[in-house]
Amino acid sequence: MRPKAKSPAPSGFLNVDLEITGGAGRDVLVDELALVLLRMNRPNGKAGFETLAMTRKLNATLRALVSTIEKLSPKARRAWRSARRREFNIGIQAGAEVEELPIDQKTVERIAKLGGRIAITVYPSRGNSR
């Protein structure tokens, strides 16, 4: 008897990683962000963070990260501006169905004002592997 094929995982939003690379005074920035965000392991010269409260909503997650950056101390804000890369990386799970994930214009404007960029990482569906 042939094993039943697994159905693909549902598509949709997973999380947003805040990725920071390089810059002067980066330790001050990393230390301050680590007080309110979950720090993820990254190679030297890079820092990665996620929100502590896992939300299932893309815009709410982006807004939480943006608000955190907007509330930084002046010293940490200078370190943020000096970073070579300030990225809001949206994780998406690929699946069998189409999923639309719009980002509010105001949120995009706030990210741009911070000098951030938006990137998208699509993770492959796990349901069709043999």
N, CA, C and O atoms as a MOPAC input file, in Angstrom:
PM7 MOZYME 1SCF
protein

 N      0.84200 1    -1.17500 1     0.00000 1
 C      0.00000 1     0.00000 1     0.00000 1
 C      0.89100 1     1.24300 1     0.00000 1
 O      1.87000 1     1.32500 1     0.74100 1
 N      0.54700 1     2.15800 1    -0.80300 1
 C      1.30100 1     3.39400 1    -0.95900 1
 C      0.96000 1     4.39000 1     0.14700 1
 O     -0.21500 1     4.60400 1     0.44700 1
 N      1.99400 1     5.01100 1     0.76600 1
 C      1.69000 1     5.99800 1     1.82400 1
 C      0.96400 1     7.20200 1     1.23900 1
 O      1.21400 1     7.62700 1     0.11100 1
 N      0.07300 1     7.72400 1     2.03500 1
 C     -0.69700 1     8.90100 1     1.63300 1
 C      0.21300 1    10.13100 1     1.57400 1
 O      1.01700 1    10.34900 1     2.48000 1
 N      0.09100 1    10.93100 1     0.51700 1
 C      0.88800 1    12.16000 1     0.39900 1
 C      0.44400 1    13.14900 1     1.47000 1
 O     -0.74800 1    13.32400 1     1.72400 1
 N      1.41600 1    13.78100 1     2.08200 1
 C      1.11000 1    14.80200 1     3.08100 1
 C      0.56800 1    16.03200 1     2.37700 1
 O      1.02300 1    16.39400 1     1.29300 1
 N     -0.40400 1    16.66700 1     3.00300 1
 C     -0.90800 1    17.90800 1     2.41800 1
 C      0.06100 1    19.03100 1     2.76400 1
 O      0.63200 1    19.05100 1     3.85400 1
 N      0.24500 1    19.97000 1     1.82900 1
 C      1.19500 1    21.05900 1     2.08100 1
 C      0.77100 1    21.91900 1     3.26600 1
 O     -0.41500 1    22.06700 1     3.56200 1
 N      1.76400 1    22.47500 1     3.92500 1
 C      1.47900 1    23.40800 1     5.01900 1
 C      0.73400 1    24.61200 1     4.44800 1
 O      0.94300 1    24.98100 1     3.29300 1
 N     -0.13500 1    25.22400 1     5.25500 1
 C     -0.83200 1    26.39800 1     4.74100 1
 C      0.14200 1    27.54600 1     4.47900 1
 O      1.13600 1    27.70800 1     5.18700 1
 N     -0.15600 1    28.32700 1     3.46500 1
 C      0.69700 1    29.47100 1     3.16400 1
 C      0.33400 1    30.62300 1     4.08700 1
 O     -0.76600 1    30.66900 1     4.63800 1
 N      1.27200 1    31.55300 1     4.25100 1
 C      0.95600 1    32.72800 1     5.03900 1
 C      2.15400 1    33.32400 1     5.75600 1
 O      3.28800 1    32.86000 1     5.63800 1
 N      1.85300 1    34.36200 1     6.49500 1
 C      2.84100 1    35.12200 1     7.25500 1
 C      3.38500 1    34.29700 1     8.41500 1
 O      2.61900 1    33.64600 1     9.12600 1
 N      4.70900 1    34.32100 1     8.61200 1
 C      5.35100 1    33.63600 1     9.73700 1
 C      5.83900 1    34.62000 1    10.79000 1
 O      5.44400 1    34.53500 1    11.95300 1
 N      6.70700 1    35.56300 1    10.38100 1
 C      7.31500 1    36.49400 1    11.32300 1
 C      8.05100 1    37.59100 1    10.56400 1
 O      8.10900 1    37.58300 1     9.33400 1
 N      8.61100 1    38.53600 1    11.31900 1
 C      9.49000 1    39.56600 1    10.75400 1
 C     10.76600 1    39.56000 1    11.57700 1
 O     10.72700 1    39.70200 1    12.79900 1
 N     11.89900 1    39.39500 1    10.90200 1
 C     13.20500 1    39.50800 1    11.54900 1
 C     13.74500 1    40.91000 1    11.29300 1
 O     13.74400 1    41.38300 1    10.15600 1
 N     14.19800 1    41.56300 1    12.33100 1
 C     14.87900 1    42.84700 1    12.19800 1
 C     16.36400 1    42.52900 1    12.11600 1
 O     16.95400 1    42.05500 1    13.08700 1
 N     16.97300 1    42.78900 1    10.96000 1
 C     18.37700 1    42.45400 1    10.71300 1
 C     19.19200 1    43.74100 1    10.63000 1
 O     18.85000 1    44.65300 1     9.87800 1
 N     20.26500 1    43.81000 1    11.40100 1
 C     21.12700 1    44.99600 1    11.43500 1
 C     22.56000 1    44.54500 1    11.17100 1
 O     23.06000 1    43.61000 1    11.79800 1
 N     23.20800 1    45.22900 1    10.23200 1
 C     24.58700 1    44.87800 1     9.88000 1
 C     25.48800 1    46.09100 1    10.02300 1
 O     25.18200 1    47.17200 1     9.52000 1
 N     26.61100 1    45.89800 1    10.71900 1
 C     27.66300 1    46.91400 1    10.82000 1
 C     27.23300 1    48.17500 1    11.52300 1
 O     26.17000 1    48.24600 1    12.14000 1
 N     28.09300 1    49.17000 1    11.41100 1
 C     27.80100 1    50.47800 1    11.97000 1
 C     28.59000 1    50.76800 1    13.23600 1
 O     28.99000 1    49.86100 1    13.96500 1
 N     28.80200 1    52.05100 1    13.47700 1
 C     29.51500 1    52.50600 1    14.67200 1
 C     28.57800 1    52.45400 1    15.86800 1
 O     27.39500 1    52.77000 1    15.74700 1
 N     29.10200 1    52.05400 1    17.02500 1
 C     28.30300 1    52.01400 1    18.24700 1
 C     27.24200 1    50.93600 1    18.25400 1
 O     26.24800 1    51.03700 1    18.97300 1
 N     27.45000 1    49.90500 1    17.45500 1
 C     26.43800 1    48.86000 1    17.30400 1
 C     26.11800 1    48.16800 1    18.62800 1
 O     24.97800 1    47.76200 1    18.85100 1
 N     27.10700 1    48.02900 1    19.50300 1
 C     26.86900 1    47.36000 1    20.79000 1
 C     25.79800 1    48.07700 1    21.60700 1
 O     24.96400 1    47.43000 1    22.24100 1
 N     25.81500 1    49.40400 1    21.59700 1
 C     24.80400 1    50.18700 1    22.31900 1
 C     23.42100 1    49.88000 1    21.74500 1
 O     22.46400 1    49.68700 1    22.49600 1
 N     23.31500 1    49.83400 1    20.43500 1
 C     22.05200 1    49.54700 1    19.77000 1
 C     21.57700 1    48.13200 1    20.10300 1
 O     20.42100 1    47.93000 1    20.47300 1
 N     22.46500 1    47.16900 1    19.97100 1
 C     22.11600 1    45.76600 1    20.23700 1
 C     21.67700 1    45.59700 1    21.69300 1
 O     20.67100 1    44.94200 1    21.96600 1
 N     22.42100 1    46.17900 1    22.61600 1
 C     22.07400 1    46.05500 1    24.03400 1
 C     20.70500 1    46.66300 1    24.33600 1
 O     19.92600 1    46.09400 1    25.10000 1
 N     20.41800 1    47.80000 1    23.74600 1
 C     19.13000 1    48.45600 1    23.99800 1
 C     17.97600 1    47.66600 1    23.38000 1
 O     16.92900 1    47.51100 1    24.00800 1
 N     18.15600 1    47.17100 1    22.16700 1
 C     17.10600 1    46.38500 1    21.52500 1
 C     16.86300 1    45.06200 1    22.25800 1
 O     15.73000 1    44.58500 1    22.32600 1
 N     17.92500 1    44.47600 1    22.80300 1
 C     17.80000 1    43.19300 1    23.50300 1
 C     16.95800 1    43.30500 1    24.77700 1
 O     16.51000 1    42.29000 1    25.31100 1
 N     16.74100 1    44.52100 1    25.26400 1
 C     15.89200 1    44.71500 1    26.43700 1
 C     14.41400 1    44.52100 1    26.11200 1
 O     13.62400 1    44.18000 1    26.99200 1
 N     14.03500 1    44.73800 1    24.85400 1
 C     12.60900 1    44.69700 1    24.49000 1
 C     12.28600 1    43.73900 1    23.34900 1
 O     11.11300 1    43.49700 1    23.06100 1
 N     13.31800 1    43.18600 1    22.68900 1
 C     13.11200 1    42.25700 1    21.58600 1
 C     13.85700 1    40.95600 1    21.85500 1
 O     14.76300 1    40.91500 1    22.68700 1
 N     13.47800 1    39.91000 1    21.16100 1
 C     14.15800 1    38.62300 1    21.25300 1
 C     15.37300 1    38.64900 1    20.33600 1
 O     15.23800 1    38.80900 1    19.12300 1
 N     16.55700 1    38.49300 1    20.91400 1
 C     17.79700 1    38.50300 1    20.11900 1
 C     18.04300 1    37.12000 1    19.53900 1
 O     17.93100 1    36.11600 1    20.24300 1
 N     18.37800 1    37.06700 1    18.25500 1
 C     18.64800 1    35.81000 1    17.57500 1
 C     20.13400 1    35.71600 1    17.27100 1
 O     20.79300 1    36.73200 1    17.05300 1
 N     20.65900 1    34.50300 1    17.25600 1
 C     22.07900 1    34.31200 1    16.95200 1
 C     22.35500 1    34.65600 1    15.50100 1
 O     21.64200 1    34.21600 1    14.60000 1
 N     23.39700 1    35.44600 1    15.28500 1
 C     23.83200 1    35.84300 1    13.94900 1
 C     25.35500 1    35.85400 1    13.92400 1
 O     25.98500 1    35.97500 1    14.97400 1
 N     25.96400 1    35.72900 1    12.72700 1
 C     27.43000 1    35.80500 1    12.63400 1
 C     27.94000 1    37.18100 1    13.06100 1
 O     27.17300 1    38.14000 1    13.15200 1
 N     29.24100 1    37.26100 1    13.32000 1
 C     29.86600 1    38.53700 1    13.70400 1
 C     29.49300 1    39.65300 1    12.74000 1
 O     29.39200 1    39.44400 1    11.53100 1
 N     29.29100 1    40.84500 1    13.29800 1
 C     28.96600 1    42.00500 1    12.48300 1
 C     27.49400 1    42.13300 1    12.15700 1
 O     27.07900 1    43.12300 1    11.55600 1
 N     26.69000 1    41.14100 1    12.54700 1
 C     25.25500 1    41.17400 1    12.28100 1
 C     24.49300 1    40.97200 1    13.57300 1
 O     24.97600 1    40.31500 1    14.49600 1
 N     23.29500 1    41.54200 1    13.63300 1
 C     22.40800 1    41.33400 1    14.77300 1
 C     21.00600 1    41.09200 1    14.23700 1
 O     20.58400 1    41.73000 1    13.27300 1
 N     20.29300 1    40.17800 1    14.86000 1
 C     18.93200 1    39.86800 1    14.44300 1
 C     17.99400 1    39.84900 1    15.63400 1
 O     18.35800 1    39.40000 1    16.72100 1
 N     16.77600 1    40.34500 1    15.41700 1
 C     15.78800 1    40.44000 1    16.48500 1
 C     14.40000 1    40.09300 1    15.96400 1
 O     14.11200 1    40.22700 1    14.77500 1
 N     13.54900 1    39.64400 1    16.87900 1
 C     12.12300 1    39.44300 1    16.62100 1
 C     11.35800 1    40.03100 1    17.79900 1
 O     11.92100 1    40.25300 1    18.87100 1
 N     10.07000 1    40.28000 1    17.58900 1
 C      9.24900 1    40.75800 1    18.69700 1
 C      9.07600 1    39.63500 1    19.71100 1
 O      9.06000 1    38.46000 1    19.34400 1
 N      8.94600 1    39.99000 1    20.97900 1
 C      8.72200 1    38.99700 1    22.03000 1
 C      7.30900 1    38.42300 1    21.95600 1
 O      7.10200 1    37.22800 1    22.16600 1
 N      6.35400 1    39.27800 1    21.65800 1
 C      4.96300 1    38.83700 1    21.52600 1
 C      4.73900 1    38.40300 1    20.07600 1
 O      4.76500 1    39.22500 1    19.16000 1
 N      4.52100 1    37.11800 1    19.88500 1
 C      4.30800 1    36.62000 1    18.52400 1
 C      2.89100 1    36.96300 1    18.07500 1
 O      1.91100 1    36.46600 1    18.62900 1
 N      2.80500 1    37.80500 1    17.08200 1
 C      1.51400 1    38.17300 1    16.51800 1
 C      1.35900 1    37.46200 1    15.17900 1
 O      2.35300 1    37.18900 1    14.50600 1
 N      0.17300 1    37.17000 1    14.79900 1
 C     -0.08500 1    36.50600 1    13.52200 1
 C     -0.39100 1    37.53300 1    12.43200 1
 O     -0.74600 1    37.16100 1    11.31300 1
 N     -0.25700 1    38.79500 1    12.74500 1
 C     -0.59200 1    39.85500 1    11.78900 1
 C      0.67100 1    40.57100 1    11.31800 1
 O      1.45000 1    41.06700 1    12.13300 1
 N      0.86900 1    40.62300 1    10.01300 1
 C      2.05600 1    41.24300 1     9.42300 1
 C      2.19500 1    42.70600 1     9.81900 1
 O      3.23800 1    43.10800 1    10.33500 1
 N      1.16700 1    43.50100 1     9.58700 1
 C      1.27100 1    44.93600 1     9.86900 1
 C      1.48900 1    45.22200 1    11.34700 1
 O      2.24200 1    46.13400 1    11.69100 1
 N      0.85100 1    44.46500 1    12.22300 1
 C      1.03300 1    44.66400 1    13.66600 1
 C      2.47800 1    44.37200 1    14.06900 1
 O      3.04500 1    45.07600 1    14.90400 1
 N      3.06700 1    43.34500 1    13.48300 1
 C      4.45100 1    42.99700 1    13.79400 1
 C      5.40000 1    44.07000 1    13.29300 1
 O      6.30800 1    44.48600 1    14.01300 1
 N      5.19400 1    44.52200 1    12.05800 1
 C      6.04200 1    45.59600 1    11.52000 1
 C      5.91700 1    46.85800 1    12.35700 1
 O      6.92300 1    47.49600 1    12.66700 1
 N      4.69500 1    47.22800 1    12.72700 1
 C      4.48700 1    48.43600 1    13.53300 1
 C      5.17200 1    48.31900 1    14.90000 1
 O      5.73000 1    49.29700 1    15.39600 1
 N      5.13100 1    47.14100 1    15.50200 1
 C      5.79000 1    46.94500 1    16.80600 1
 C      7.29600 1    47.14300 1    16.68600 1
 O      7.90800 1    47.77500 1    17.54700 1
 N      7.89700 1    46.61000 1    15.62600 1
 C      9.33500 1    46.78500 1    15.42400 1
 C      9.68500 1    48.24200 1    15.13400 1
 O     10.66100 1    48.76800 1    15.66800 1
 N      8.89200 1    48.88800 1    14.29500 1
 C      9.12800 1    50.29800 1    13.96800 1
 C      9.01300 1    51.15500 1    15.22100 1
 O      9.85400 1    52.02400 1    15.45300 1
 N      7.99100 1    50.92600 1    16.02800 1
 C      7.81700 1    51.69700 1    17.27100 1
 C      9.01000 1    51.52800 1    18.20100 1
 O      9.42700 1    52.47900 1    18.86200 1
 N      9.55500 1    50.32700 1    18.25300 1
 C     10.73700 1    50.07000 1    19.08300 1
 C     11.91200 1    50.91600 1    18.61900 1
 O     12.61200 1    51.50900 1    19.43900 1
 N     12.13200 1    50.97500 1    17.32000 1
 C     13.23700 1    51.78200 1    16.76600 1
 C     12.98300 1    53.26600 1    17.01800 1
 O     13.90400 1    54.00100 1    17.37400 1
 N     11.75200 1    53.70500 1    16.83600 1
 C     11.42800 1    55.12100 1    17.04200 1
 C     11.63000 1    55.55900 1    18.48700 1
 O     11.85000 1    56.74300 1    18.74200 1
 N     11.56100 1    54.62900 1    19.44000 1
 C     11.70900 1    54.95400 1    20.86600 1
 C     13.14000 1    54.80200 1    21.38500 1
 O     13.37700 1    54.96200 1    22.58300 1
 N     14.09000 1    54.49800 1    20.50700 1
 C     15.47800 1    54.32600 1    20.93800 1
 C     16.04600 1    55.61300 1    21.53700 1
 O     15.61700 1    56.71600 1    21.19900 1
 N     17.00400 1    55.44800 1    22.41800 1
 C     17.71200 1    56.60300 1    22.97400 1
 C     18.48700 1    57.29200 1    21.85200 1
 O     18.73400 1    56.67400 1    20.81700 1
 N     18.87500 1    58.55000 1    22.03100 1
 C     19.63500 1    59.24100 1    20.98500 1
 C     20.92100 1    58.50400 1    20.58900 1
 O     21.27200 1    58.46000 1    19.41000 1
 N     21.61400 1    57.93300 1    21.56100 1
 C     22.86100 1    57.21200 1    21.26700 1
 C     22.58600 1    55.96000 1    20.42300 1
 O     23.30500 1    55.69500 1    19.45900 1
 N     21.56300 1    55.20100 1    20.77700 1
 C     21.20400 1    54.00600 1    20.00600 1
 C     20.66200 1    54.39100 1    18.63100 1
 O     20.88300 1    53.67000 1    17.65800 1
 N     19.95400 1    55.52100 1    18.54100 1
 C     19.43700 1    56.00300 1    17.24800 1
 C     20.58800 1    56.34200 1    16.29700 1
 O     20.51100 1    56.05900 1    15.10100 1
 N     21.66000 1    56.95200 1    16.83300 1
 C     22.84300 1    57.24800 1    16.00500 1
 C     23.45700 1    55.95000 1    15.48900 1
 O     23.85800 1    55.86500 1    14.32800 1
 N     23.52900 1    54.94600 1    16.35200 1
 C     24.07000 1    53.64400 1    15.93500 1
 C     23.17900 1    53.00700 1    14.86800 1
 O     23.68200 1    52.40000 1    13.92200 1
 N     21.86100 1    53.14300 1    15.01600 1
 C     20.91700 1    52.63100 1    14.00500 1
 C     21.18200 1    53.28900 1    12.65600 1
 O     21.26100 1    52.61400 1    11.62900 1
 N     21.31800 1    54.61000 1    12.66800 1
 C     21.53400 1    55.34000 1    11.41000 1
 C     22.88000 1    55.00000 1    10.77300 1
 O     23.02100 1    55.07600 1     9.55200 1
 N     23.86700 1    54.62900 1    11.58300 1
 C     25.18900 1    54.32700 1    11.02500 1
 C     25.30200 1    52.89200 1    10.50300 1
 O     26.27900 1    52.55500 1     9.83400 1
 N     24.31900 1    52.05200 1    10.80000 1
 C     24.36100 1    50.66200 1    10.32900 1
 C     24.35100 1    50.62100 1     8.79600 1
 O     23.69900 1    51.43300 1     8.14100 1
 N     25.08900 1    49.65600 1     8.24800 1
 C     25.12200 1    49.49700 1     6.78800 1
 C     23.80700 1    48.94000 1     6.25100 1
 O     23.39700 1    49.25400 1     5.13400 1
 N     23.15100 1    48.10800 1     7.06300 1
 C     21.88300 1    47.51600 1     6.62100 1
 C     20.91400 1    47.51100 1     7.80100 1
 O     21.25100 1    47.08500 1     8.90600 1
 N     19.69700 1    47.99700 1     7.53300 1
 C     18.61000 1    48.03400 1     8.50700 1
 C     17.40200 1    47.40400 1     7.80600 1
 O     16.67400 1    48.07000 1     7.07100 1
 N     17.21400 1    46.12900 1     8.04700 1
 C     16.25900 1    45.36700 1     7.23900 1
 C     15.13700 1    44.76900 1     8.07200 1
 O     15.37400 1    44.18500 1     9.12900 1
 N     13.92300 1    44.91900 1     7.58500 1
 C     12.73600 1    44.28800 1     8.13200 1
 C     12.42600 1    43.12100 1     7.19600 1
 O     11.82900 1    43.30700 1     6.13500 1
 N     12.83700 1    41.91400 1     7.59800 1
 C     12.74600 1    40.75500 1     6.72200 1
 C     11.49800 1    39.94200 1     7.07600 1
 O     11.40200 1    39.35600 1     8.15400 1
 N     10.55500 1    39.92400 1     6.14500 1
 C      9.26300 1    39.26500 1     6.33800 1
 C      9.38000 1    37.80000 1     5.92400 1
 O      9.73300 1    37.49600 1     4.78400 1
 N      9.08200 1    36.89700 1     6.85500 1
 C      9.10000 1    35.46700 1     6.57500 1
 C      7.72000 1    34.98700 1     6.16500 1
 O      6.72900 1    35.24200 1     6.84900 1
 N      7.66900 1    34.28500 1     5.03400 1
 C      6.40300 1    33.77800 1     4.49900 1
 C      6.54500 1    32.28400 1     4.24600 1
 O      7.54500 1    31.83500 1     3.68700 1
 N      5.54500 1    31.52200 1     4.65700 1
 C      5.48900 1    30.08600 1     4.38600 1
 C      4.77300 1    29.86800 1     3.05900 1
 O      3.62300 1    30.27600 1     2.89900 1
 N      5.45400 1    29.22000 1     2.10100 1
 C      4.80300 1    28.87500 1     0.83600 1
 C      3.83900 1    27.72000 1     1.09700 1
 O      4.09200 1    26.87000 1     1.95100 1
 N      2.76900 1    27.69600 1     0.37900 1
 C      1.78400 1    26.63700 1     0.55500 1
 C      1.01200 1    26.40300 1    -0.72700 1
 O      1.38900 1    26.89500 1    -1.79100 1
 N     -0.05800 1    25.65800 1    -0.62300 1
 C     -0.84700 1    25.27600 1    -1.79400 1
 C     -1.79800 1    26.37900 1    -2.23600 1
 O     -2.18300 1    26.43300 1    -3.40400 1
 N     -2.18100 1    27.26100 1    -1.31300 1
 C     -3.14400 1    28.29000 1    -1.68200 1
 C     -2.48500 1    29.66400 1    -1.78500 1
 O     -1.40800 1    29.90100 1    -1.23700 1
 N     -3.14700 1    30.53900 1    -2.48700 1
 C     -2.66200 1    31.91400 1    -2.67200 1
 C     -2.95000 1    32.69700 1    -1.39800 1
 O     -4.02300 1    32.57500 1    -0.80700 1
 N     -1.99100 1    33.49000 1    -0.98900 1
 C     -2.13400 1    34.31600 1     0.21800 1
 C     -1.69300 1    35.72800 1    -0.12400 1
 O     -0.58200 1    35.93200 1    -0.61300 1
 N     -2.54100 1    36.68900 1     0.12700 1
 C     -2.19700 1    38.10200 1    -0.09900 1
 C     -1.84600 1    38.72500 1     1.23700 1
 O     -2.58900 1    38.59700 1     2.21000 1
 N     -0.69100 1    39.41000 1     1.27600 1
 C     -0.20700 1    40.01800 1     2.51400 1
 C      0.13200 1    41.49300 1     2.27700 1
 O      1.30400 1    41.84600 1     2.14900 1
 N     -0.88400 1    42.34800 1     2.21900 1
 C     -0.61100 1    43.76800 1     1.98400 1
 C      0.04200 1    44.43100 1     3.19700 1
 O     -0.22200 1    44.06700 1     4.34300 1
 N      0.89100 1    45.40100 1     2.91800 1
 C      1.52300 1    46.20400 1     3.97300 1
 C      0.94300 1    47.60200 1     3.88100 1
 O      0.91700 1    48.20300 1     2.80700 1
 N      0.47600 1    48.12000 1     5.01300 1
 C     -0.11700 1    49.45800 1     5.03700 1
 C      0.88000 1    50.50400 1     4.54800 1
 O      2.07200 1    50.42700 1     4.84800 1
 N      0.38800 1    51.47200 1     3.80000 1
 C      1.23400 1    52.55000 1     3.27400 1
 C      1.92300 1    53.30100 1     4.40500 1
 O      3.10500 1    53.63100 1     4.29700 1
 N      1.21000 1    53.57200 1     5.47300 1
 C      1.79100 1    54.31400 1     6.60400 1
 C      2.96100 1    53.53500 1     7.21900 1
 O      3.96300 1    54.12700 1     7.62000 1
 N      2.83000 1    52.22200 1     7.28900 1
 C      3.90800 1    51.39000 1     7.82800 1
 C      5.13400 1    51.45200 1     6.92900 1
 O      6.25700 1    51.57100 1     7.41900 1
 N      4.93000 1    51.37300 1     5.61800 1
 C      6.03900 1    51.47400 1     4.65900 1
 C      6.72400 1    52.83600 1     4.79500 1
 O      7.95200 1    52.92100 1     4.76400 1
 N      5.93800 1    53.89300 1     4.94500 1
 C      6.49800 1    55.24000 1     5.10200 1
 C      7.33200 1    55.34400 1     6.37900 1
 O      8.39400 1    55.96600 1     6.37200 1
 N      6.86300 1    54.74500 1     7.46900 1
 C      7.61000 1    54.79000 1     8.73300 1
 C      8.93300 1    54.03600 1     8.60800 1
 O      9.95600 1    54.49200 1     9.12000 1
 N      8.91900 1    52.88500 1     7.93000 1
 C     10.15100 1    52.11500 1     7.71900 1
 C     11.12600 1    52.92900 1     6.86600 1
 O     12.31700 1    53.00000 1     7.17000 1
 N     10.61700 1    53.53600 1     5.80700 1
 C     11.47100 1    54.35300 1     4.92700 1
 C     12.06300 1    55.54100 1     5.69300 1
 O     13.23600 1    55.86800 1     5.51200 1
 N     11.27200 1    56.17800 1     6.53500 1
 C     11.75600 1    57.31700 1     7.31700 1
 C     12.89900 1    56.90800 1     8.24800 1
 O     13.78000 1    57.71300 1     8.54900 1
 N     12.88000 1    55.65800 1     8.70000 1
 C     13.94600 1    55.13700 1     9.56000 1
 C     15.16800 1    54.68800 1     8.75900 1
 O     16.17600 1    54.28300 1     9.33800 1
 N     15.08100 1    54.76000 1     7.43700 1
 C     16.18800 1    54.30100 1     6.60200 1
 C     16.23300 1    52.79000 1     6.47400 1
 O     17.25800 1    52.22000 1     6.10000 1
 N     15.11500 1    52.14100 1     6.78700 1
 C     15.04700 1    50.68800 1     6.70400 1
 C     14.63300 1    50.22300 1     5.32200 1
 O     14.10400 1    50.98700 1     4.51400 1
 N     14.89000 1    48.95000 1     5.07600 1
 C     14.41500 1    48.35000 1     3.83200 1
 C     13.57500 1    47.13500 1     4.19900 1
 O     13.70300 1    46.57100 1     5.28600 1
 N     12.71500 1    46.74900 1     3.26700 1
 C     11.86300 1    45.58600 1     3.46100 1
 C     12.36500 1    44.47600 1     2.55100 1
 O     12.57500 1    44.68700 1     1.35700 1
 N     12.55600 1    43.29700 1     3.11900 1
 C     12.94700 1    42.11300 1     2.35500 1
 C     11.92100 1    41.01800 1     2.64700 1
 O     11.22400 1    41.05800 1     3.66100 1
 N     11.84200 1    40.05300 1     1.75500 1
 C     10.89800 1    38.95000 1     1.91800 1
 C     11.65200 1    37.63600 1     1.75100 1
 O     12.38700 1    37.44600 1     0.78300 1
 N     11.46000 1    36.73400 1     2.70900 1
 C     12.00700 1    35.38600 1     2.62000 1
 C     10.83300 1    34.42100 1     2.53800 1
 O      9.96200 1    34.41700 1     3.40800 1
 N     10.81300 1    33.60400 1     1.49100 1
 C      9.75100 1    32.60600 1     1.31600 1
 C     10.33100 1    31.24500 1     1.64500 1
 O     11.30600 1    30.81000 1     1.03300 1
 N      9.72800 1    30.57800 1     2.61400 1
 C     10.15900 1    29.24300 1     3.01400 1
 C      9.36200 1    28.20000 1     2.23400 1
 O      8.14500 1    28.33000 1     2.09700 1
 N     10.03000 1    27.17000 1     1.72300 1
 C      9.32500 1    26.18000 1     0.89500 1
 C      8.30500 1    25.38600 1     1.69800 1
 O      8.43500 1    25.21000 1     2.90900 1
 N      7.30500 1    24.92100 1     0.99900 1
 C      6.28400 1    24.08500 1     1.61400 1
 C      6.92700 1    22.77100 1     2.06200 1
 O      7.74100 1    22.19200 1     1.34200 1
 N      6.55600 1    22.31000 1     3.25000 1
 C      7.11800 1    21.07300 1     3.78000 1
 C      6.25100 1    19.86600 1     3.51000 1
 O      6.68300 1    18.73600 1     3.73800 1
 N      5.04400 1    20.07300 1     3.03400 1
 C      4.08500 1    18.98300 1     2.92400 1
 C      4.30400 1    18.00500 1     1.79600 1
 O      3.77800 1    16.89400 1     1.85900 1
 N      5.05900 1    18.36100 1     0.75500 1
 C      5.20300 1    17.47500 1    -0.39600 1
 C      6.52700 1    16.72700 1    -0.43000 1
 O      6.84300 1    16.10300 1    -1.44300 1
 N      7.30900 1    16.76900 1     0.64000 1
 C      8.59200 1    16.06000 1     0.63900 1
 C      8.36200 1    14.56800 1     0.80800 1
 O      7.39700 1    14.15400 1     1.45100 1
 N      9.24000 1    13.76400 1     0.23600 1
 C      9.09700 1    12.29900 1     0.31600 1
 C     10.20000 1    11.70600 1     1.12100 1
 O     10.24900 1    10.48900 1     1.29900 1

